[in-house]
Amino acid sequence: MTAAANIVIALVALLHAYFLVLEMFLWDKPYGMRTFKLTPEFAAASKGLAANQGLYNGFLAAGLVWGLAMGAAGIDVKVFFLACVIVAGLFGGATVNRKILFVQAIPGIIALALLLAS
């Protein structure tokens, strides 16, 4: 079960690295605007906020990778960062777009459940 947990945790980390790229570098580009359904005006006006949000997603990814790199000793680090992912996903799903629940919170919940079961 530990291997399955670590694989899902790695996938959650990769998702957050992808979010970092989308929000920090592609927010006002055609792909980013299409992904988030943004107008060019809104993308330009909110670019700084999105970059800040992307940076936080990068911190989540880095924390999960740090926990994975620690091996068995990293369980507390993985639990903490997965909890952060889940809370962010629940908050985003409640305040921004319900899709965030499925893209961020549910993968985090699955990873945490697998981790705690191992």
N, C-alpha and C positions, 0 to 999 in steps of 0.2 A: 504494500500500500504506500510505503514511503516514496518509491519511485514514481508512482502515479501522482502523488501529491506534488512532488518536485517538478514533474512535467507540467502539470496544470499551473503551478506557481510561475514557472518560466514563461508559459503562454500569457499569463496575466501581466507579467513584467514586459513582455514584447508588446502587448496591447498598449500599455502605458507609454512605452517608447514611441509607438506609432502615434498616439495622441499628442505627445510632445512635438513630433515633426509636423503633424497637421496644424496644431495651434500656434506653434512658434514660427514656422517657416512657410506654411501653405495656406494660412488663413485667408489672405487676400489674393490668392492665385485661383485660377479656374477650378482646379480639383478641390481645394479647400472650400471655396464658395459653394460648389455643387454639393459637397459632402454635408455641409451645415445649412444649405439652402439660404445663403446670404446674398444680399444685394451688394454691388460694389461699394456703394456709399456706406452701408452698415459695416462691411468688412474693413474699410479704411478707418472708420471712426472707432472701431473696437479692437483694432489690431494690437495695441499695447496691452489691453486687458486679456486678450486671447494668449498673447505671448507669456504673460504672467501665469495664467492657468496652465499652459503647456509646461512651464518650468516646474510647477508643482507635480504634474504628472510624471515628469522626469525624476523627481525626488522619490515618488512612489516606486517607479521602476528600479531605481538605484537601490532602494532599501530592500526590495525583494531579491535582487541579484546579490546583495550583501548577505542576506540571510541564507540564500542557496550556497554561496561560497563558503560559509561557515560550517556547512554540513550539519550533523546532528546537533551541534552546539548552537545553531542558528534558529532553533524553533521559536524562541521568544521574539526574535527580530521578525521572522516570517509572520507570526501571529499578529504582531503590532501593525506591520505594514498592510497585511491583508485586511485587518480591521479598518484601517484608514481608507483603503480602497472601497470597502463595503459601505462605510458611512458616506464617503463622497458620492458613490453611486446611488445610494438611497436619497441623499439630498438633491442631487442633480435630477433624479427621476421624479422627485416630488415638486421641484421648483422650475425646471427647465424643459425637460422632455422625457416622457415615460420610457422611451427607447433606451435611455441611459441605464435604467434598471437591468435591462437584458444584456447590454454591452459591457457594463462595468460591475454592477453589484452582483449579478448572478454568477459570473465567472469567479469573482472573489469569494462568494459564499461556497461554491463548489470546492475551490482550492482549500479554503479554511476547513471545511468538513473533512476532506481527504487528509489534510495535515493532522487534524485532531484525532482522526480514526486510526492513524498509523502509529 
